[in-house]
Amino acid sequence: MDKAIEAMLDAFIAADRPSMLLANEIEVALDDAYPDEGGEFLYDAEAIRAKLVRERDYLSALAN
């Protein structure tokens, strides 16, 4: 997994009040890095956090 994406995911997941700006940056970075893995737009902080936890686990597994 790209280290910049990993850092953004970690920052968003760990935040008490996640930034929608960061969520948008993550979405763009994921779309750029994985264009064939497109999906729904991120829209709700809790939904985004849950999705990013799953995405981070998936991408970490790919890297191993």
N, CA, C and O atoms as a GROMACS GRO file, in nm:
protein
  256
    1MET      N    1   0.085  -0.117   0.000
    1MET     CA    2   0.000   0.000   0.000
    1MET      C    3   0.090   0.123   0.000
    1MET      O    4   0.194   0.125   0.065
    2ASP      N    5   0.048   0.224  -0.072
    2ASP     CA    6   0.118   0.352  -0.076
    2ASP      C    7   0.124   0.411   0.064
    2ASP      O    8   0.022   0.419   0.133
    3LYS      N    9   0.243   0.453   0.108
    3LYS     CA   10   0.263   0.505   0.243
    3LYS      C   11   0.181   0.632   0.269
    3LYS      O   12   0.133   0.653   0.380
    4ALA      N   13   0.165   0.716   0.168
    4ALA     CA   14   0.086   0.838   0.185
    4ALA      C   15  -0.061   0.803   0.210
    4ALA      O   16  -0.125   0.863   0.295
    5ILE      N   17  -0.113   0.706   0.135
    5ILE     CA   18  -0.251   0.662   0.156
    5ILE      C   19  -0.265   0.600   0.294
    5ILE      O   20  -0.362   0.627   0.365
    6GLU      N   21  -0.170   0.517   0.332
    6GLU     CA   22  -0.175   0.454   0.463
    6GLU      C   23  -0.177   0.558   0.575
    6GLU      O   24  -0.253   0.545   0.671
    7ALA      N   25  -0.095   0.661   0.562
    7ALA     CA   26  -0.091   0.768   0.663
    7ALA      C   27  -0.224   0.843   0.670
    7ALA      O   28  -0.271   0.875   0.779
    8MET      N   29  -0.284   0.871   0.554
    8MET     CA   30  -0.414   0.938   0.553
    8MET      C   31  -0.522   0.849   0.616
    8MET      O   32  -0.604   0.898   0.693
    9LEU      N   33  -0.521   0.720   0.584
    9LEU     CA   34  -0.618   0.628   0.642
    9LEU      C   35  -0.602   0.622   0.794
    9LEU      O   36  -0.701   0.630   0.867
   10ASP      N   37  -0.479   0.610   0.840
   10ASP     CA   38  -0.453   0.605   0.984
   10ASP      C   39  -0.501   0.732   1.053
   10ASP      O   40  -0.562   0.726   1.160
   11ALA      N   41  -0.473   0.847   0.994
   11ALA     CA   42  -0.514   0.975   1.052
   11ALA      C   43  -0.666   0.986   1.060
   11ALA      O   44  -0.721   1.032   1.160
   12PHE      N   45  -0.733   0.944   0.956
   12PHE     CA   46  -0.880   0.953   0.954
   12PHE      C   47  -0.941   0.857   1.054
   12PHE      O   48  -1.030   0.895   1.130
   13ILE      N   49  -0.894   0.733   1.055
   13ILE     CA   50  -0.949   0.631   1.144
   13ILE      C   51  -0.930   0.670   1.290
   13ILE      O   52  -1.018   0.648   1.373
   14ALA      N   53  -0.815   0.728   1.323
   14ALA     CA   54  -0.782   0.761   1.461
   14ALA      C   55  -0.848   0.890   1.511
   14ALA      O   56  -0.853   0.914   1.631
   15ALA      N   57  -0.897   0.972   1.422
   15ALA     CA   58  -0.949   1.104   1.460
   15ALA      C   59  -1.080   1.095   1.537
   15ALA      O   60  -1.168   1.015   1.505
   16ASP      N   61  -1.092   1.180   1.641
   16ASP     CA   62  -1.218   1.190   1.714
   16ASP      C   63  -1.324   1.258   1.628
   16ASP      O   64  -1.441   1.221   1.632
   17ARG      N   65  -1.281   1.357   1.552
   17ARG     CA   66  -1.371   1.430   1.461
   17ARG      C   67  -1.305   1.432   1.324
   17ARG      O   68  -1.238   1.530   1.289
   18PRO      N   69  -1.322   1.326   1.245
   18PRO     CA   70  -1.254   1.318   1.116
   18PRO      C   71  -1.291   1.430   1.021
   18PRO      O   72  -1.405   1.477   1.018
   19SER      N   73  -1.195   1.472   0.945
   19SER     CA   74  -1.211   1.581   0.851
   19SER      C   75  -1.270   1.531   0.719
   19SER      O   76  -1.223   1.434   0.661
   20MET      N   77  -1.374   1.599   0.673
   20MET     CA   78  -1.430   1.565   0.542
   20MET      C   79  -1.331   1.601   0.431
   20MET      O   80  -1.330   1.536   0.326
   21LEU      N   81  -1.249   1.702   0.454
   21LEU     CA   82  -1.145   1.736   0.357
   21LEU      C   83  -1.048   1.620   0.342
   21LEU      O   84  -1.012   1.583   0.230
   22LEU      N   85  -1.007   1.561   0.454
   22LEU     CA   86  -0.918   1.445   0.449
   22LEU      C   87  -0.988   1.327   0.382
   22LEU      O   88  -0.926   1.253   0.305
   23ALA      N   89  -1.117   1.309   0.409
   23ALA     CA   90  -1.192   1.202   0.344
   23ALA      C   91  -1.192   1.220   0.193
   23ALA      O   92  -1.176   1.123   0.118
   24ASN      N   93  -1.209   1.342   0.148
   24ASN     CA   94  -1.206   1.369   0.003
   24ASN      C   95  -1.067   1.342  -0.054
   24ASN      O   96  -1.055   1.287  -0.164
   25GLU      N   97  -0.962   1.380   0.019
   25GLU     CA   98  -0.826   1.354  -0.027
   25GLU      C   99  -0.800   1.204  -0.036
   25GLU      O  100  -0.735   1.157  -0.129
   26ILE      N  101  -0.850   1.130   0.062
   26ILE     CA  102  -0.835   0.984   0.060
   26ILE      C  103  -0.907   0.925  -0.059
   26ILE      O  104  -0.854   0.839  -0.128
   27GLU      N  105  -1.029   0.971  -0.082
   27GLU     CA  106  -1.107   0.918  -0.193
   27GLU      C  107  -1.035   0.941  -0.326
   27GLU      O  108  -1.029   0.851  -0.410
   28VAL      N  109  -0.981   1.059  -0.346
   28VAL     CA  110  -0.908   1.090  -0.470
   28VAL      C  111  -0.783   1.003  -0.479
   28VAL      O  112  -0.754   0.948  -0.585
   29ALA      N  113  -0.709   0.991  -0.369
   29ALA     CA  114  -0.587   0.910  -0.370
   29ALA      C  115  -0.617   0.764  -0.400
   29ALA      O  116  -0.545   0.700  -0.476
   30LEU      N  117  -0.724   0.711  -0.341
   30LEU     CA  118  -0.764   0.572  -0.369
   30LEU      C  119  -0.807   0.556  -0.515
   30LEU      O  120  -0.769   0.458  -0.580
   31ASP      N  121  -0.884   0.650  -0.565
   31ASP     CA  122  -0.927   0.644  -0.706
   31ASP      C  123  -0.807   0.649  -0.800
   31ASP      O  124  -0.804   0.578  -0.900
   32ASP      N  125  -0.708   0.733  -0.768
   32ASP     CA  126  -0.589   0.744  -0.851
   32ASP      C  127  -0.503   0.619  -0.844
   32ASP      O  128  -0.453   0.571  -0.945
   33ALA      N  129  -0.487   0.565  -0.723
   33ALA     CA  130  -0.399   0.450  -0.702
   33ALA      C  131  -0.463   0.318  -0.747
   33ALA      O  132  -0.394   0.227  -0.792
   34TYR      N  133  -0.595   0.310  -0.733
   34TYR     CA  134  -0.666   0.185  -0.764
   34TYR      C  135  -0.787   0.215  -0.852
   34TYR      O  136  -0.901   0.200  -0.807
   35PRO      N  137  -0.766   0.256  -0.976
   35PRO     CA  138  -0.878   0.297  -1.061
   35PRO      C  139  -0.978   0.186  -1.091
   35PRO      O  140  -1.095   0.214  -1.117
   36ASP      N  141  -0.936   0.061  -1.087
   36ASP     CA  142  -1.026  -0.051  -1.116
   36ASP      C  143  -1.106  -0.096  -0.995
   36ASP      O  144  -1.190  -0.185  -1.007
   37GLU      N  145  -1.082  -0.036  -0.879
   37GLU     CA  146  -1.150  -0.075  -0.757
   37GLU      C  147  -1.257   0.025  -0.717
   37GLU      O  148  -1.294   0.032  -0.600
   38GLY      N  149  -1.308   0.103  -0.811
   38GLY     CA  150  -1.404   0.209  -0.782
   38GLY      C  151  -1.528   0.159  -0.710
   38GLY      O  152  -1.566   0.043  -0.722
   39GLY      N  153  -1.589   0.249  -0.637
   39GLY     CA  154  -1.708   0.211  -0.563
   39GLY      C  155  -1.791   0.334  -0.532
   39GLY      O  156  -1.785   0.435  -0.603
   40GLU      N  157  -1.869   0.325  -0.427
   40GLU     CA  158  -1.958   0.433  -0.387
   40GLU      C  159  -1.877   0.551  -0.335
   40GLU      O  160  -1.762   0.536  -0.292
   41PHE      N  161  -1.938   0.668  -0.340
   41PHE     CA  162  -1.877   0.787  -0.283
   41PHE      C  163  -1.880   0.778  -0.132
   41PHE      O  164  -1.974   0.722  -0.074
   42LEU      N  165  -1.779   0.832  -0.069
   42LEU     CA  166  -1.776   0.840   0.076
   42LEU      C  167  -1.861   0.960   0.118
   42LEU      O  168  -1.851   1.066   0.055
   43TYR      N  169  -1.943   0.946   0.221
   43TYR     CA  170  -2.036   1.055   0.252
   43TYR      C  171  -2.061   1.079   0.400
   43TYR      O  172  -2.095   1.192   0.436
   44ASP      N  173  -2.048   0.983   0.484
   44ASP     CA  174  -2.081   0.998   0.625
   44ASP      C  175  -1.958   0.958   0.707
   44ASP      O  176  -1.897   0.855   0.680
   45ALA      N  177  -1.921   1.039   0.806
   45ALA     CA  178  -1.797   1.015   0.881
   45ALA      C  179  -1.790   0.874   0.938
   45ALA      O  180  -1.687   0.808   0.926
   46GLU      N  181  -1.897   0.826   0.999
   46GLU     CA  182  -1.894   0.691   1.056
   46GLU      C  183  -1.888   0.585   0.946
   46GLU      O  184  -1.818   0.485   0.959
   47ALA      N  185  -1.962   0.607   0.839
   47ALA     CA  186  -1.957   0.514   0.726
   47ALA      C  187  -1.819   0.515   0.663
   47ALA      O  188  -1.767   0.411   0.624
   48ILE      N  189  -1.760   0.633   0.653
   48ILE     CA  190  -1.625   0.645   0.597
   48ILE      C  191  -1.525   0.571   0.686
   48ILE      O  192  -1.443   0.494   0.636
   49ARG      N  193  -1.533   0.595   0.818
   49ARG     CA  194  -1.440   0.528   0.909
   49ARG      C  195  -1.450   0.376   0.893
   49ARG      O  196  -1.347   0.309   0.881
   50ALA      N  197  -1.571   0.322   0.894
   50ALA     CA  198  -1.591   0.178   0.881
   50ALA      C  199  -1.537   0.127   0.747
   50ALA      O  200  -1.472   0.022   0.742
   51LYS      N  201  -1.564   0.201   0.641
   51LYS     CA  202  -1.515   0.162   0.509
   51LYS      C  203  -1.363   0.165   0.504
   51LYS      O  204  -1.300   0.076   0.448
   52LEU      N  205  -1.303   0.268   0.564
   52LEU     CA  206  -1.158   0.281   0.560
   52LEU      C  207  -1.088   0.175   0.645
   52LEU      O  208  -0.977   0.132   0.612
   53VAL      N  209  -1.150   0.133   0.752
   53VAL     CA  210  -1.093   0.023   0.830
   53VAL      C  211  -1.088  -0.102   0.743
   53VAL      O  212  -0.986  -0.172   0.740
   54ARG      N  213  -1.198  -0.130   0.673
   54ARG     CA  214  -1.200  -0.246   0.583
   54ARG      C  215  -1.100  -0.230   0.469
   54ARG      O  216  -1.028  -0.324   0.435
   55GLU      N  217  -1.095  -0.111   0.409
   55GLU     CA  218  -1.002  -0.085   0.298
   55GLU      C  219  -0.857  -0.100   0.343
   55GLU      O  220  -0.775  -0.159   0.272
   56ARG      N  221  -0.826  -0.046   0.462
   56ARG     CA  222  -0.689  -0.054   0.512
   56ARG      C  223  -0.650  -0.200   0.534
   56ARG      O  224  -0.540  -0.241   0.496
   57ASP      N  225  -0.738  -0.279   0.592
   57ASP     CA  226  -0.711  -0.421   0.612
   57ASP      C  227  -0.690  -0.492   0.479
   57ASP      O  228  -0.598  -0.572   0.464
   58TYR      N  229  -0.775  -0.462   0.383
   58TYR     CA  230  -0.765  -0.523   0.250
   58TYR      C  231  -0.634  -0.487   0.182
   58TYR      O  232  -0.564  -0.573   0.130
   59LEU      N  233  -0.600  -0.358   0.183
   59LEU     CA  234  -0.478  -0.314   0.118
   59LEU      C  235  -0.354  -0.364   0.190
   59LEU      O  236  -0.253  -0.392   0.126
   60SER      N  237  -0.359  -0.374   0.322
   60SER     CA  238  -0.246  -0.428   0.396
   60SER      C  239  -0.223  -0.574   0.361
   60SER      O  240  -0.110  -0.620   0.348
   61ALA      N  241  -0.331  -0.647   0.345
   61ALA     CA  242  -0.321  -0.788   0.307
   61ALA      C  243  -0.260  -0.803   0.168
   61ALA      O  244  -0.184  -0.897   0.143
   62LEU      N  245  -0.292  -0.711   0.078
   62LEU     CA  246  -0.234  -0.715  -0.056
   62LEU      C  247  -0.083  -0.692  -0.054
   62LEU      O  248  -0.009  -0.748  -0.134
   63ALA      N  249  -0.040  -0.608   0.041
   63ALA     CA  250   0.102  -0.573   0.049
   63ALA      C  251   0.185  -0.685   0.109
   63ALA      O  252   0.307  -0.690   0.091
   64ASN      N  253   0.120  -0.777   0.180
   64ASN     CA  254   0.194  -0.887   0.247
   64ASN      C  255   0.204  -1.007   0.163
   64ASN      O  256   0.263  -1.107   0.204
   0.00000   0.00000   0.00000
